[in-house]
Amino acid sequence: MKTTFHFSSLLVLLLLIFSCKKEMESVDVLIENGIIYDGTGTESYKGVIAINADTIYYIGTQKNFSAKTNIDAQGKAVSPGFINMLSWGYSSLMQDGRSLSDLKQGVTLEVFGEGTSPGPSGSEQNGDYQSFGAAMTALETKGISTNIASYLGAASVRIQTIGYDDRKATEKELEQMRNLVETSMEEGAIGIGSSLIYAPGDYADTEELIELCKVASKYNGRYISHIRNEDNRVMEALDELITIAKEASVPAEIYHLKTSRKPNWHMLDSVIKVVNEARENGLQITADMYTYNASSTGLTGVMPTWVQAGGHKAWIDRMKKPEIRKRLFADIRKELSEQEPEGILMVGFKKDSMAQIYQGKTIAQAAQMRGQSPEETIVDLIIEDDNRIQCIYFSMSEENIQKKIQIPWVSFCSDAGSYSDISKNFRTHPRAFGSFIRVLGKFSRDEGLLSLEEAVRKLSGLPATNLGLTNRGFLKAGYAADIVIFDPNTVADHATFEDPLQFATGVDKVLVNGVLVLDQGAHTGNFPGVFVKGSGAL
């Protein structure tokens, strides 16, 4: 009896020691008391996340950890970092790596590459050549708070090989282009990104794009495209994307899915139907969107690309010639028959003198001020500013936005730069400050179009999967610790078309690679962002 007592006591003591040891397991960061949305779309739950270095060590319901840093999430939502599938942030992040306009919305990964991309550029002969990998590494080295990734721009490849000529690539040039793709894929490109409504991107035919994508496919790369038309020929453009996906054996994504201009709004149903059929037939076709009824691009949005052949100077010089202007005006009038001049708002000029007169004016207003037709105004303003002039186009329906929000294969983008200093005098589209937070606030909480679990999946897990990333986009052990803590009851966008430079609110904390970069909505001075490479990287 005595022996049994000692054995039992020893056993209890050992169990207590083991239990205490387990309870005191040390980690770098411990997030507790939060409601976890893991990016899969499954039901949320109250739990803890333990982080070591840049990686999630544990996620679940137990709390047996001690930590160097404890974060009390106080019943707020804890989710994976969000992914911006179309960012123009490379240049703005080079100037200021804080990325506050996106970071305050929970974005932890910026993806570049719509048509043009960082590198390849310059000339080996002149000693200024920069490869894709070198350009991306340069931004990482400069110091950024978000992670970065990029497709290789098909237009960048074409410019590097052919220049701005409007012609078919020769076989020798195609081989040079294939070599550029191969090198860039090995340096970490996600795949090929095209923008087929702009010169010189639209000078590439379908076969050229297939050839580039075939090389990317060897590295498990993907294709993403601003398709060749988003209005009255959108079905033809969609067919081209599906053909490229099929012939090159690559997953393909539609940039900022839309059917633009009122006469074409009804065609969205047909687009959705065709994509669903392609997916049922085994093709991996997806899309992304921004959450506004207006797009933003230059006046090139209503300008035929034939007049732009040869590059910027050739374009400007050509538009001054009387014989060219007659044909050009006729082509622009066709565009304006669906895109009314009253719905084109000018927001970005090269010259301060032009901005002082025309910034915040529509083409219709400018035409009236100048005593010209809208088409003459467009051409002459471009010549006078020596610039394409950034505009906002009110061309989409709210009903279609609500419809797209609910499509399970659609993720999100800003199609904008990432800005931190809002004291500077500039105009931009409000999507730079609100495209992601509106998914959580306006569309999930306020309008009930999708659950918060689904909203988080479409902001994180879905785009990560579409990018082929294997360790980001979800809250899972072994995954990168890109984490957002936000209040679902208060998240809100504040940017408007009239006053776009307003940060979103409601995101409390953001961690990038395990490092706190946003705390109580304020930047911490940390820059842990890295160049996230595609699956073909060596």
C-alpha positions as CSV (number, residue, x, y, z in Angstrom):
1,M,0.0,0.0,0.0
2,K,2.8,2.3,0.9
3,T,4.7,1.6,-2.4
4,T,1.5,2.2,-4.4
5,F,1.2,5.6,-2.7
6,H,4.7,6.6,-3.6
7,F,4.3,5.5,-7.2
8,S,1.0,7.3,-7.6
9,S,2.5,10.5,-6.1
10,L,5.5,10.3,-8.4
11,L,3.2,9.8,-11.4
12,V,1.1,12.8,-10.4
13,L,4.2,14.9,-9.9
14,L,5.6,13.9,-13.3
15,L,2.3,14.8,-15.0
16,L,2.3,18.2,-13.2
17,I,5.8,18.9,-14.3
18,F,5.0,17.8,-17.9
19,S,1.9,19.9,-17.8
20,C,3.7,23.0,-16.5
21,K,6.4,22.6,-19.1
22,K,3.8,22.4,-21.8
23,E,2.0,25.5,-20.5
24,M,5.2,27.4,-20.4
25,E,6.4,26.7,-24.0
26,S,8.0,29.9,-25.1
27,V,7.2,31.7,-28.4
28,D,8.0,35.1,-29.9
29,V,4.5,36.4,-30.3
30,L,1.2,35.2,-28.8
31,I,-2.2,36.5,-30.1
32,E,-5.1,35.6,-27.8
33,N,-8.8,36.3,-27.2
34,G,-9.4,36.9,-30.9
35,I,-12.0,35.4,-33.2
36,I,-10.1,33.5,-35.9
37,Y,-11.0,33.6,-39.6
38,D,-8.4,31.4,-41.1
39,G,-8.9,32.2,-44.8
40,T,-10.6,28.9,-45.8
41,G,-14.1,30.3,-45.5
42,T,-15.0,27.8,-42.7
43,E,-16.7,28.9,-39.5
44,S,-14.7,31.3,-37.3
45,Y,-13.8,30.4,-33.7
46,K,-12.2,31.9,-30.6
47,G,-8.5,30.8,-30.4
48,V,-4.9,31.7,-30.1
49,I,-2.0,32.1,-32.6
50,A,1.6,31.5,-31.6
51,I,4.4,32.9,-33.8
52,N,8.1,32.1,-33.9
53,A,10.2,34.4,-36.0
54,D,8.3,35.0,-39.3
55,T,6.1,31.8,-39.1
56,I,2.9,30.7,-37.4
57,Y,4.0,28.0,-34.9
58,Y,0.6,27.1,-33.6
59,I,-3.1,28.0,-34.2
60,G,-6.0,26.6,-32.2
61,T,-7.8,26.8,-28.9
62,Q,-5.1,26.0,-26.3
63,K,-3.2,28.7,-24.4
64,N,-0.2,26.9,-23.0
65,F,2.5,29.4,-24.2
66,S,4.6,32.1,-22.7
67,A,5.6,34.9,-25.1
68,K,8.1,37.7,-25.5
69,T,5.2,39.8,-27.0
70,N,1.6,39.2,-26.0
71,I,-1.2,40.7,-28.2
72,D,-4.7,40.8,-26.7
73,A,-7.1,40.8,-29.7
74,Q,-10.1,41.6,-27.4
75,G,-12.7,39.7,-29.3
76,K,-11.8,41.3,-32.6
77,A,-11.4,39.4,-35.9
78,V,-8.0,37.8,-36.6
79,S,-7.4,36.9,-40.2
80,P,-4.6,36.3,-42.8
81,G,-3.2,39.4,-44.4
82,F,-5.1,40.5,-47.5
83,I,-3.7,40.3,-51.0
84,N,-3.9,43.1,-53.6
85,M,-4.1,41.3,-56.9
86,L,-3.4,44.4,-58.9
87,S,-1.2,47.1,-57.4
88,W,0.5,50.0,-59.0
89,G,2.5,50.5,-55.9
90,Y,6.1,49.9,-57.1
91,S,7.0,53.5,-57.7
92,S,5.1,54.9,-54.8
93,L,6.6,52.3,-52.4
94,M,10.1,53.2,-53.7
95,Q,9.3,56.7,-52.4
96,D,7.7,55.7,-49.2
97,G,7.7,52.0,-48.1
98,R,5.1,52.3,-45.4
99,S,2.2,51.5,-47.8
100,L,-0.4,53.1,-45.4
101,S,-3.3,53.3,-47.8
102,D,-3.3,49.5,-48.2
103,L,-1.9,48.6,-44.8
104,K,-4.7,50.4,-43.0
105,Q,-7.0,48.1,-45.0
106,G,-5.2,44.9,-43.9
107,V,-3.2,44.4,-47.2
108,T,0.1,42.5,-46.6
109,L,1.0,41.6,-50.2
110,E,1.1,43.9,-53.2
111,V,1.1,42.2,-56.6
112,F,2.4,44.1,-59.7
113,G,2.4,43.3,-63.4
114,E,-0.6,44.5,-65.4
115,G,1.0,44.7,-68.8
116,T,4.2,46.3,-67.6
117,S,6.2,45.2,-64.6
118,P,9.5,46.0,-62.7
119,G,12.2,45.0,-65.2
120,P,13.4,43.9,-67.8
121,S,14.5,47.4,-68.9
122,G,17.5,49.3,-70.2
123,S,20.4,48.0,-72.2
124,E,23.4,45.9,-71.4
125,Q,25.3,48.0,-74.0
126,N,24.6,51.2,-72.0
127,G,25.1,49.5,-68.7
128,D,21.7,50.3,-67.4
129,Y,19.9,47.0,-67.9
130,Q,17.8,45.8,-65.0
131,S,16.3,42.4,-64.9
132,F,13.0,41.5,-63.3
133,G,14.6,39.9,-60.3
134,A,17.0,42.9,-59.7
135,A,14.1,45.3,-59.9
136,M,12.0,43.4,-57.4
137,T,15.0,42.9,-55.1
138,A,15.8,46.6,-55.2
139,L,12.4,47.5,-53.7
140,E,12.8,44.8,-51.0
141,T,16.2,46.2,-50.2
142,K,14.9,49.7,-50.0
143,G,12.6,48.7,-47.2
144,I,8.9,48.0,-47.4
145,S,6.2,47.2,-44.8
146,T,4.2,44.9,-47.1
147,N,5.3,42.0,-49.1
148,I,5.6,42.3,-52.9
149,A,5.2,39.9,-55.8
150,S,4.8,40.4,-59.5
151,Y,3.8,38.9,-62.8
152,L,6.2,39.6,-65.7
153,G,4.5,42.3,-67.9
154,A,4.0,41.0,-71.5
155,A,4.3,44.6,-72.7
156,S,7.6,45.0,-70.9
157,V,8.9,42.0,-72.7
158,R,7.7,43.3,-76.0
159,I,9.2,46.8,-75.4
160,Q,12.5,45.3,-74.5
161,T,12.5,43.2,-77.6
162,I,10.6,45.0,-80.3
163,G,10.0,48.5,-78.9
164,Y,6.8,50.4,-79.7
165,D,6.3,49.2,-83.2
166,D,2.8,48.0,-84.2
167,R,3.7,44.8,-85.9
168,K,3.9,41.1,-85.5
169,A,7.0,39.7,-83.7
170,T,9.6,37.8,-85.9
171,E,10.6,34.3,-85.0
172,K,14.0,35.6,-83.8
173,E,12.2,38.2,-81.6
174,L,9.9,35.6,-80.2
175,E,12.8,33.5,-79.2
176,Q,14.3,36.5,-77.4
177,M,11.0,37.0,-75.7
178,R,10.9,33.4,-74.6
179,N,14.3,33.7,-73.1
180,L,13.3,36.8,-71.1
181,V,10.3,34.9,-69.8
182,E,12.4,31.9,-68.8
183,T,15.0,34.1,-66.9
184,S,12.3,36.1,-65.2
185,M,10.4,33.0,-64.1
186,E,13.6,31.6,-62.6
187,E,14.0,35.0,-60.8
188,G,10.6,34.7,-59.2
189,A,7.9,36.0,-61.6
190,I,4.4,34.6,-60.9
191,G,3.6,34.3,-64.6
192,I,2.7,36.6,-67.5
193,G,0.5,39.7,-67.1
194,S,-0.9,41.5,-70.1
195,S,-2.9,44.6,-70.7
196,L,-4.5,44.4,-74.1
197,I,-6.3,47.7,-74.4
198,Y,-3.1,49.8,-74.2
199,A,-0.3,50.3,-76.7
200,P,2.1,48.6,-77.1
201,G,0.5,45.7,-75.2
202,D,-2.4,45.3,-77.7
203,Y,0.1,45.0,-80.6
204,A,0.7,41.4,-79.4
205,D,-1.5,38.9,-81.1
206,T,-3.0,35.8,-79.4
207,E,-0.2,33.5,-80.7
208,E,2.5,35.7,-79.1
209,L,0.8,35.6,-75.8
210,I,0.4,31.8,-76.0
211,E,4.1,31.4,-76.7
212,L,5.1,33.5,-73.7
213,C,2.6,31.6,-71.5
214,K,3.9,28.3,-72.6
215,V,7.3,29.2,-71.2
216,A,5.7,30.3,-67.9
217,S,3.7,27.1,-67.8
218,K,7.0,25.1,-67.6
219,Y,7.6,26.8,-64.3
220,N,4.0,26.3,-63.0
221,G,3.3,29.9,-63.9
222,R,0.0,31.6,-64.6
223,Y,-1.5,34.2,-66.9
224,I,-3.4,37.3,-65.9
225,S,-4.9,39.9,-68.2
226,H,-6.7,43.1,-68.7
227,I,-8.5,41.5,-71.5
228,R,-8.6,43.1,-75.0
229,N,-12.0,44.6,-74.6
230,E,-14.3,45.3,-71.6
231,D,-17.4,46.7,-73.3
232,N,-19.1,45.7,-76.6
233,R,-16.6,43.0,-77.6
234,V,-16.0,41.6,-74.1
235,M,-17.1,38.1,-75.1
236,E,-14.5,38.0,-77.9
237,A,-11.9,39.2,-75.4
238,L,-12.9,36.5,-72.8
239,D,-12.7,33.9,-75.5
240,E,-9.1,34.9,-76.2
241,L,-8.2,34.6,-72.5
242,I,-9.7,31.1,-72.4
243,T,-7.9,30.1,-75.6
244,I,-4.6,31.2,-74.1
245,A,-5.3,29.3,-70.9
246,K,-6.1,26.2,-72.8
247,E,-3.3,26.3,-75.4
248,A,-0.6,27.2,-72.9
249,S,-1.9,25.0,-70.1
250,V,-1.9,27.8,-67.5
251,P,-4.4,29.0,-65.0
252,A,-5.8,32.4,-66.1
253,E,-7.2,35.4,-64.3
254,I,-9.3,38.4,-65.6
255,Y,-8.0,41.7,-64.2
256,H,-10.8,43.9,-62.6
257,L,-13.7,42.0,-64.1
258,K,-16.3,44.3,-65.6
259,T,-18.6,45.0,-68.5
260,S,-18.1,48.8,-69.1
261,R,-20.5,51.4,-70.3
262,K,-24.3,51.2,-69.8
263,P,-25.3,49.5,-73.1
264,N,-23.0,46.6,-72.1
265,W,-24.0,46.1,-68.5
266,H,-26.3,43.2,-69.3
267,M,-23.4,41.2,-70.7
268,L,-21.9,40.5,-67.3
269,D,-24.3,37.5,-66.9
270,S,-22.9,36.0,-70.1
271,V,-19.3,36.5,-69.0
272,I,-20.1,34.7,-65.7
273,K,-21.8,31.9,-67.5
274,V,-18.9,31.3,-69.9
275,V,-16.3,31.4,-67.1
276,N,-18.4,28.9,-65.1
277,E,-18.6,26.6,-68.1
278,A,-14.8,26.8,-68.6
279,R,-14.2,26.0,-64.9
280,E,-16.6,23.0,-65.2
281,N,-14.5,21.8,-68.1
282,G,-11.3,21.8,-66.0
283,L,-9.8,25.2,-66.7
284,Q,-8.7,27.3,-63.8
285,I,-10.2,30.7,-64.7
286,T,-10.6,33.3,-62.0
287,A,-11.0,37.1,-61.7
288,D,-10.5,40.0,-59.4
289,M,-12.3,43.3,-59.0
290,Y,-12.3,46.7,-57.3
291,T,-15.4,47.7,-55.4
292,Y,-16.4,50.9,-57.2
293,N,-18.6,51.8,-60.1
294,A,-15.9,53.9,-61.8
295,S,-12.6,52.8,-63.3
296,S,-9.5,55.0,-63.7
297,T,-7.0,55.2,-66.5
298,G,-5.6,57.8,-68.9
299,L,-7.5,59.5,-71.7
300,T,-6.0,56.6,-73.6
301,G,-9.2,54.8,-72.4
302,V,-11.0,56.4,-75.3
303,M,-8.0,56.7,-77.7
304,P,-7.3,54.2,-80.5
305,T,-4.0,52.5,-80.1
306,W,-3.0,52.8,-83.8
307,V,-2.2,56.5,-83.2
308,Q,0.2,55.6,-80.4
309,A,2.5,53.4,-82.5
310,G,6.2,54.3,-82.1
311,G,6.1,55.5,-78.5
312,H,5.1,58.7,-76.7
313,K,6.8,61.4,-78.9
314,A,5.6,59.8,-82.1
315,W,2.0,59.7,-80.7
316,I,2.0,63.3,-79.7
317,D,3.5,64.5,-83.1
318,R,1.1,62.3,-85.0
319,M,-2.0,63.9,-83.3
320,K,-0.9,67.3,-84.6
321,K,-1.3,66.4,-88.2
322,P,-4.6,67.5,-89.8
323,E,-5.0,64.3,-91.9
324,I,-4.6,62.1,-88.8
325,R,-6.9,64.2,-86.6
326,K,-9.9,63.7,-88.9
327,R,-9.6,59.9,-88.6
328,L,-8.8,60.1,-84.9
329,F,-11.8,62.3,-84.0
330,A,-14.1,59.8,-85.7
331,D,-12.7,56.9,-83.7
332,I,-13.0,58.9,-80.4
333,R,-16.6,59.8,-81.2
334,K,-17.4,56.1,-81.5
335,E,-16.0,55.6,-78.0
336,L,-17.8,58.6,-76.6
337,S,-21.1,57.3,-78.0
338,E,-21.0,54.7,-75.1
339,Q,-18.8,56.6,-72.6
340,E,-20.4,60.0,-72.2
341,P,-17.9,62.9,-71.8
342,E,-19.9,63.9,-68.6
343,G,-18.7,60.7,-67.0
344,I,-14.9,61.3,-67.6
345,L,-13.4,63.2,-64.7
346,M,-9.8,64.4,-65.0
347,V,-7.7,63.9,-61.9
348,G,-4.0,63.7,-62.9
349,F,-1.8,66.1,-64.9
350,K,1.9,66.4,-65.7
351,K,1.9,70.2,-65.7
352,D,0.8,72.3,-62.7
353,S,-0.6,74.9,-65.1
354,M,-2.9,72.4,-66.6
355,A,-4.0,71.0,-63.2
356,Q,-4.9,74.5,-62.0
357,I,-7.4,74.9,-64.8
358,Y,-8.7,71.4,-65.5
359,Q,-8.2,69.2,-62.4
360,G,-11.6,68.0,-61.1
361,K,-13.3,68.9,-64.4
362,T,-15.1,66.5,-66.7
363,I,-14.3,66.3,-70.4
364,A,-17.8,67.8,-71.0
365,Q,-17.0,70.8,-68.8
366,A,-13.5,71.3,-70.4
367,A,-15.0,71.1,-73.9
368,Q,-17.5,73.9,-72.9
369,M,-14.7,76.0,-71.4
370,R,-12.6,75.7,-74.5
371,G,-15.4,76.0,-77.1
372,Q,-14.5,72.7,-78.7
373,S,-16.0,69.3,-79.3
374,P,-15.2,66.6,-76.7
375,E,-13.0,64.7,-79.1
376,E,-11.0,67.8,-80.0
377,T,-10.7,68.6,-76.3
378,I,-9.3,65.1,-75.5
379,V,-6.7,65.3,-78.2
380,D,-5.6,68.8,-77.6
381,L,-5.4,68.4,-73.8
382,I,-3.1,65.4,-74.2
383,I,-0.9,67.4,-76.6
384,E,-0.8,70.5,-74.2
385,D,0.0,68.4,-71.1
386,D,2.3,66.1,-73.1
387,N,0.8,63.3,-71.0
388,R,-2.1,60.8,-71.2
389,I,-3.9,62.6,-68.3
390,Q,-5.3,60.4,-65.6
391,C,-9.1,60.2,-65.4
392,I,-11.9,58.5,-63.6
393,Y,-14.5,56.9,-65.8
394,F,-18.0,56.4,-64.4
395,S,-18.9,53.4,-66.5
396,M,-20.2,50.5,-64.3
397,S,-23.4,49.7,-62.5
398,E,-23.9,49.2,-58.7
399,E,-26.0,46.1,-59.4
400,N,-23.2,44.5,-61.3
401,I,-20.8,45.3,-58.4
402,Q,-23.1,43.5,-56.0
403,K,-23.3,40.5,-58.3
404,K,-19.5,40.2,-58.7
405,I,-18.9,40.5,-55.0
406,Q,-20.8,37.3,-54.5
407,I,-19.0,35.2,-57.2
408,P,-16.9,32.6,-55.4
409,W,-13.9,32.8,-57.8
410,V,-13.5,36.6,-57.7
411,S,-10.9,38.2,-55.4
412,F,-10.0,41.9,-55.0
413,C,-7.6,44.6,-56.2
414,S,-7.1,48.3,-55.9
415,D,-5.6,48.9,-59.4
416,A,-3.9,51.9,-57.7
417,G,-0.7,53.0,-56.1
418,S,-0.1,52.7,-52.4
419,Y,0.1,56.0,-50.6
420,S,1.3,57.1,-47.2
421,D,1.7,60.9,-47.2
422,I,-1.8,62.3,-47.7
423,S,-0.6,65.9,-47.1
424,K,0.7,66.0,-50.7
425,N,-1.6,67.8,-53.2
426,F,-2.7,65.1,-55.6
427,R,-5.9,63.4,-56.7
428,T,-6.5,59.7,-57.2
429,H,-9.3,57.1,-57.3
430,P,-10.8,56.3,-53.8
431,R,-10.1,52.6,-54.5
432,A,-6.5,53.3,-53.4
433,F,-7.9,53.9,-49.9
434,G,-11.0,51.7,-49.7
435,S,-11.3,48.8,-52.1
436,F,-10.6,46.1,-49.6
437,I,-12.1,47.5,-46.4
438,R,-15.4,47.9,-48.3
439,V,-15.6,44.1,-48.7
440,L,-15.6,43.8,-44.9
441,G,-17.7,46.8,-44.0
442,K,-20.1,47.9,-46.8
443,F,-20.7,44.6,-48.6
444,S,-20.4,42.0,-45.8
445,R,-21.5,43.7,-42.6
446,D,-23.9,46.4,-44.0
447,E,-25.4,44.8,-47.1
448,G,-25.0,41.2,-46.1
449,L,-23.9,40.1,-49.5
450,L,-21.4,37.6,-48.1
451,S,-20.5,36.2,-44.7
452,L,-17.4,37.6,-43.0
453,E,-15.8,34.2,-43.3
454,E,-16.3,34.3,-47.1
455,A,-15.2,37.9,-47.3
456,V,-11.9,37.0,-45.6
457,R,-11.4,34.0,-47.9
458,K,-11.9,36.1,-51.0
459,L,-9.4,38.6,-49.6
460,S,-6.7,36.1,-48.6
461,G,-6.9,32.4,-49.2
462,L,-8.5,32.6,-52.7
463,P,-5.9,35.0,-54.2
464,A,-3.0,33.2,-52.5
465,T,-4.2,30.0,-54.2
466,N,-4.7,31.7,-57.5
467,L,-1.1,33.0,-57.3
468,G,0.2,29.5,-56.6
469,L,1.6,30.5,-53.1
470,T,2.0,27.5,-50.8
471,N,2.7,29.3,-47.5
472,R,0.6,32.5,-47.4
473,G,-3.0,33.4,-47.5
474,F,-4.2,31.1,-44.6
475,L,-3.7,31.0,-40.9
476,K,-2.1,27.6,-40.6
477,A,1.0,26.3,-38.7
478,G,4.0,26.6,-40.9
479,Y,2.6,29.5,-42.9
480,A,4.1,33.0,-43.0
481,A,2.8,35.2,-40.1
482,D,1.0,37.8,-42.2
483,I,-1.9,38.6,-39.9
484,V,-4.6,41.3,-39.5
485,I,-6.6,42.2,-36.4
486,F,-9.7,44.3,-37.1
487,D,-13.0,45.2,-35.6
488,P,-15.8,43.9,-38.0
489,N,-18.3,46.3,-36.3
490,T,-16.4,49.4,-37.1
491,V,-14.2,48.8,-40.3
492,A,-15.1,51.6,-42.8
493,D,-13.9,53.4,-45.9
494,H,-13.9,57.1,-46.0
495,A,-12.4,58.0,-49.3
496,T,-14.7,59.6,-51.9
497,F,-14.4,60.7,-55.5
498,E,-14.5,64.3,-54.3
499,D,-12.1,63.7,-51.4
500,P,-10.1,60.5,-52.0
501,L,-7.2,61.0,-49.6
502,Q,-8.8,59.5,-46.5
503,F,-7.5,56.4,-44.8
504,A,-9.7,53.5,-43.9
505,T,-10.4,52.8,-40.2
506,G,-11.1,49.8,-38.1
507,V,-7.9,47.8,-38.7
508,D,-6.1,47.8,-35.3
509,K,-3.0,45.7,-35.9
510,V,-1.1,44.2,-38.9
511,L,1.8,41.8,-38.7
512,V,4.0,41.1,-41.8
513,N,6.3,38.1,-41.5
514,G,5.7,38.1,-37.7
515,V,6.6,41.8,-37.3
516,L,4.1,44.4,-36.1
517,V,3.9,47.1,-38.8
518,L,0.6,48.7,-37.7
519,D,-0.3,49.1,-34.1
520,Q,-3.6,50.8,-33.0
521,G,-3.8,52.0,-36.6
522,A,-0.4,53.7,-36.5
523,H,2.7,52.7,-38.4
524,T,5.5,51.2,-36.2
525,G,8.5,52.1,-38.3
526,N,9.1,48.5,-39.2
527,F,9.8,47.3,-42.8
528,P,9.8,43.5,-42.8
529,G,8.3,43.1,-46.3
530,V,9.9,40.6,-48.7
531,F,9.9,39.7,-52.4
532,V,7.5,36.7,-52.6
533,K,8.6,34.6,-55.5
534,G,6.6,32.5,-57.8
535,S,6.7,28.7,-57.9
536,G,9.3,28.6,-60.7
537,A,12.0,30.5,-58.8
538,L,15.4,28.9,-58.5
